[in-house]
Amino acid sequence: MIIPKIKRFIKSNPRMYRFIQTLIRVIRNSVPYYLRRYKKDAFHGDKVWQDLVSELSKTFDFTSFVETGTFRGTTTLFLSKVFPKIPVFTIEIREDLLKESKWRLRKSFNVKIIKGSSSDIIPQIVKENKLGNFPFFFLDAHSGPMIPINNELKAVNQLQKAIIMIDDFEVFGNPQFKFNSYTMEDGSKINLGIDFIKENVHLDKHRILVPNYSLAEAGNIPPNKFRGHIIICQNLSEEEWSKILRLETVRHYYKI
Ligand SMILES: C[S@@+](CC[C@H](N)C(=O)[O-])C[C@H]1O[C@@H](n2cnc3c(N)ncnc32)[C@H](O)[C@@H]1O
């Protein structure tokens, strides 16, 4: 009872919130890596989402996987096991998280951790042809002050074929899924939703799936971890698209 009240009080005071966050970071960073404990909650622990990614990995011959926003490498670790035969690129802007993830992923030999902003790195690796002809993306680097999503998508748009998942995305008509929203310079608010990315979504080459399941089906994770997302399929053939529609997870838990 008292803990949620304290949390609400701290969150309502931005300066105190920032101070406590910094304090937690300093304390955490002073603990040696080998003593740190991690949850195994890839994709926020959402079982349906994990199953979808596993099913897709068995259905298509992806040539690479790209995650933006490594954080502590939890989802990267899962991805390195689900896609053991292809390179898994993960991009992180923060030096401390980069170092920690390098340690955590030291035995994941197919993972390549890249330091920098995904805004710059995605266009760069696309231009350098590092991803092969069918990459799979998980775009999740939108926690900072600069939201890289449209720069990422603009670069991905140049690829012949891809599947792109975006985290923290507004699922229209299903407010149970939590999503990011941002305050613009003029004080107005904008959600990370379809309007936010509309300049980079094109009817002639993109088909979209959105989640349509309950918290219980996701594995009863904490409600704040039940995050909205979107799956964008870029330039898939009719045959590939019908393969997607026949997947168990898609038939039961996603809609067009
Ligand atoms: C929500 S966390 C990612 C969680 C991770 N994908 C997972 O599933 O465990 C967002 C991460 O994006 C990083 N980030 C924010 N802006 C970025 C940018 N422009 N380029 C790369 N990383 C960025 C943050 O430092 C943070 O570690």
The ligand as an SDF file (V2000), in Angstrom:
LIG
                    3D

 27 29  0  0  0  0  0  0  0  0999 V2000
   13.5660    0.4250  -23.7860 C   0  0  0  0  0  0  0  0  0  0  0  0
   15.2860    0.3040  -23.7820 S   0  0  0  0  0  0  0  0  0  0  0  0
   15.5740   -1.0690  -24.8700 C   0  0  0  0  0  0  0  0  0  0  0  0
   15.2140   -2.3940  -24.2720 C   0  0  0  0  0  0  0  0  0  0  0  0
   15.7580   -3.5800  -25.0490 C   0  0  0  0  0  0  0  0  0  0  0  0
   15.4840   -3.4810  -26.4550 N   0  0  0  0  0  0  0  0  0  0  0  0
   15.1630   -4.8480  -24.4990 C   0  0  0  0  0  0  0  0  0  0  0  0
   14.1780   -5.3360  -25.0790 O   0  0  0  0  0  0  0  0  0  0  0  0
   15.6530   -5.3540  -23.4700 O   0  0  0  0  0  0  0  0  0  0  0  0
   15.7600    1.6450  -24.8080 C   0  0  0  0  0  0  0  0  0  0  0  0
   17.2760    1.7300  -25.0050 C   0  0  0  0  0  0  0  0  0  0  0  0
   17.4970    2.5710  -26.1400 O   0  0  0  0  0  0  0  0  0  0  0  0
   18.6770    3.3110  -25.9070 C   0  0  0  0  0  0  0  0  0  0  0  0
   18.6180    4.4550  -26.8360 N   0  0  0  0  0  0  0  0  0  0  0  0
   17.8840    5.5930  -26.7270 C   0  0  0  0  0  0  0  0  0  0  0  0
   18.0510    6.3660  -27.8200 N   0  0  0  0  0  0  0  0  0  0  0  0
   18.8960    5.6940  -28.6410 C   0  0  0  0  0  0  0  0  0  0  0  0
   19.4350    5.9570  -29.9300 C   0  0  0  0  0  0  0  0  0  0  0  0
   19.1260    7.0640  -30.6040 N   0  0  0  0  0  0  0  0  0  0  0  0
   20.2630    5.0370  -30.4720 N   0  0  0  0  0  0  0  0  0  0  0  0
   20.5740    3.8900  -29.8240 C   0  0  0  0  0  0  0  0  0  0  0  0
   20.1000    3.5910  -28.5840 N   0  0  0  0  0  0  0  0  0  0  0  0
   19.2670    4.4780  -28.0170 C   0  0  0  0  0  0  0  0  0  0  0  0
   18.5930    3.6550  -24.4290 C   0  0  0  0  0  0  0  0  0  0  0  0
   19.8630    4.0040  -23.9220 O   0  0  0  0  0  0  0  0  0  0  0  0
   18.0310    2.3540  -23.8610 C   0  0  0  0  0  0  0  0  0  0  0  0
   19.0620    1.4900  -23.4730 O   0  0  0  0  0  0  0  0  0  0  0  0
  1  2  1  0
  2  3  1  0
  2 10  1  0
  3  4  1  0
  4  5  1  0
  5  6  1  0
  5  7  1  0
  7  8  2  0
  7  9  1  0
 10 11  1  0
 11 12  1  0
 11 26  1  0
 12 13  1  0
 13 14  1  0
 13 24  1  0
 14 15  1  0
 14 23  1  0
 15 16  2  0
 16 17  1  0
 17 18  1  0
 17 23  2  0
 18 19  1  0
 18 20  2  0
 20 21  1  0
 21 22  2  0
 22 23  1  0
 24 25  1  0
 24 26  1  0
 26 27  1  0
M  CHG  2   2   1   9  -1
M  END
$$$$
